[in-house]
Amino acid sequence: MTVDLSDGPALVVGAEFEGRIRRWDLPTGEPMGEPIDSGVQLPEPAALHLAGEPVVIASGDPQAVRCWHAVTGELLGTLPHIGRTWCTTGPDGTVLLTGTTQDGDLVLYRLSSAGAMGG
């Protein structure tokens, strides 16, 4: 996954089996900051902009979806959730998180800022 930084090049995001989320400067290939510990195996990260800030959102934890600042690695917020989660951006720029519960119900979160994640 990649996300463009407002003041520079694109950032590439990837995850390791052990749960670390890593970020790299796309043009140079250099790591950006320390790895983010997602706390789960096989996190599923997405890199995007939320209220103009580059963020990484990751699920994989059966109890939560977490959001970090893409550059600093600071945890910005957490949403309680059970099941797989998918992330996209709506036509108006609102971040949409969708997922399913263990009962098969669809859950939809509309996020306008990291604060909407309950950080």
Helices and strands as residue ranges (DSSP letters): E 2-4, E 10-15, E 20-25, E 36-37, E 44-50, E 53-61, E 64-69, E 75-80, E 85-89, E 95-100, E 106-111, G 114-117
